Amino acid sequence: MKRVSLFIVTFLISVLAAAQTGTTQNNSTMPSSQQITNGPVAEVVADSSATVGWSVRSAGNMSIKYGTQRDHLTQAATATASSDGRNYHAQIQGLSPSTRYYFQVLQDGQPVGGIGTFHTTAPGDAPIKSKAIIPQ
């Protein structure tokens, strides 16, 4: 009888722990993987600036973090919303020419989606314009 009781208690604790872990993981990852509907795209990249655009399911306080090292995104730029509040653009200024940058979209300070990249042009070269379409 003691073995059966011990087994039942152990089983219930395992089920409760797994259920709590699963709920926490699903709540923290689901919004970021489903929030962005289009992009982000480096729409215009010049020697010292870039414009990043994207669309989301619902409006929020959007920004991006960026830097020259994928695992060290220390700079930030605030995004401007379109009139419907679902399309955003972030203007990044003061970049170094001929340099690879990494960026990630944030909503309310939390990462949304993966890390993107772009490469600034050489000094004096014409800006590069993306052919991707961000719905307005």
Secondary structure, DSSP 8 states (H G I E B T S, - for coil): -HHHHHHHHHHHHHHHHHHHHHHHHHHHHHHHHHHEEEEEEEEEE-SSEEEEEEEESS---EEEEEESBTTB--EEEEEEE-TTSSEEEEEEES--TT-EEEEEEEETTEEEEEEEEEE---TT---EE-------
